[in-house]
C-alpha cells in the first residue's frame, strides 16, 4: 500500500510538471540554464513566457563536457543565463559565453544556498561576484532572510564523501568550490525557486503576480516531494549508501543518511580501493549502490556482486526535478 501511494504521487507530480512545455512561438524570449534540473524551475515558474534552453546535453558528464561552437553561439539569443555557480565548466567557459552575449543577465543559484564543502568561501554569496572575468547578476537581495530561514543544514547529519579532494583537473568542480549538487535537496530547492521567481520578475515585471502564483504551486510540489521522501525513508533513516560520484551530500544532510563515494580522485577506483570499498560495504551493511547514468557501470556491478548490495542507476541531471529526487528516496526506502 505504501509503495502504491508513493508512485501515485510520483506520477501525479510528473504529469503536473509536463503541463508547461509548449514553446512561446514567434518572437520568443529565451533563457539558458546550464544543467537540466534547472529547466524544471524556470519552466514551472516562467510558464510560457520564456523558452528554456539547456546547455548541458542529456547524458553528458558535467565534469568533462565542453560546449560545441554552435551551442556557444546559440547563447546570442538568450536574454538571461541561470547557472549552478559551482560547476567547473561554467567558469571555464564563462568568458566565452559573455563574449557571445555581453548583455546576458546572470543568476547564480548557489548564492543563497548553505553550501557543503568549504564554508570559508564567502565569495559565493557576495553580490556582484567577479569570477573568471564576468560579473554575476545578483540583484535583489530583499528576502534574503527568508532564504536563510529555509535552509537545511543544522549540521546534525553531515554526509561522508570518501572520495573527496579530487585533484584530477577534468573531474574538478570550480577549483576550491563547495559541493555543487545542492539541487538534489528539497530544502535548497525552495531557495532556488524563490530566486528564479525574483529573477524572472526582474526580466518581465508585468508578469510578477503570475510568477508569484507559479512559485506557490512549485513550493507545494516541493513540499509533496519532501513528504514522499520522508515517508519512503521512514522515521529512522540513519544509514549509509555507496555512490560513484558524491551527488547526495545535501539529501543526506536533510534526511540523515551518509554517502560513500567510490570514485578515486575523479577516476574509477583502483583494485586496492575496490577492496577497501568491499570491506567497508560489508562492515556498514550497505544495501544500496548508486551510480549516475553518465558513468561506466562496471565497477559498480563488481561491488554489487561482491557485497550483495543492490545496484541502482540514478539520474540527478533529470530535467524532471521531482523524479530525480524521488528515485533516490524510493531506492533507499526499498533497501531498508
Steps between C-alpha positions, in 0.01 A plus 500: 500500500787734591667445160169554316446834670861599431475434128155661474654827615808453280279462192285796606806722543644387167178575313470838670858581403426432133227758477716797408729387222352661189726755330398861493505522121628790290690775675567268791711603793777255584668414828797262514560276802824312541360163616170318435356508856493880490269489199223359720507806726523750215217336305270444796534858623538677164215312329505574129655845531845359425646213305760324710821391329706238688874522447610156627367225270321193643745231612803731497748496788514857626858450625653450157238648267600780264242694298504485123544827308136485392386471862710800598377707209140413584541700820480816292123457504469464879408799708589324823719221634430289811806320632589264782790720604724215619555293185837506330375521143296812581804694612734353243274624221338807652730751332410350162129495583510870587697585186216354296235687700639771730149627589379165631376528860630233735353324802735291713269263688767408754512849646234444769564130564671374815771315314683189614875472460668826583294741707799736509442593136287808562556600137211280387251725680642840412287729286660587169732201523790532259604153383686409186463846350123549533272673746216283624160668497392457861271792552203503733625383837171579667357187653844358568395431858224280366760297313710458810202390705415232250843344480570148601822421675468505875815293478337198662582261217805593297537278196819299460683534170769236502631619164540869578794713395501432126825613345418389148444827315243352263290380794539807718210728566575871494839480673473544876124519492246316715287202399284613205222238526269709718205467261441145629383649831132602529608752764739662252235472228276741690778757499571438131132541410478834682814626326371391159168676566678825594729475198215444255303787655799725435504390138124530456347722772152497343468129581617529859165395649486196275848399611388536862214259435728259315753515783226401744414203278866397478539524876200272544666245271827530692309441823337191347840369394640564847207315658542206265873480571439497874227239465725282286801524731298446816547650846861382552690545173851477646678282246787505254478475122780465248515712186752546220505880495390667827182676389284437808670699776216752523231232508701320765521817706125554470385147570771344713688253282866479402654454158831330424648586160694230319663705227873538561609861445240535228587169336388140524626341824826305506501131605622604846220753529247239386611269780462782753151573368394136516620476860327827588175394337499176698594675824226764465253253348447726201198388302491756218766592244413797283659595172404794282378427151798670332770284661648159419302243696755215509667577834163556659389161370809337653430662836140387484603139426759492778283660768146398408393866498242600242635705209274792409559736208383853578489821301555815710513688168139409423313801363200386703622606844242308710588175322873550564449537875230238543687222320779531758257497791311200365821299457620576853157429643478165322846407619411516868 
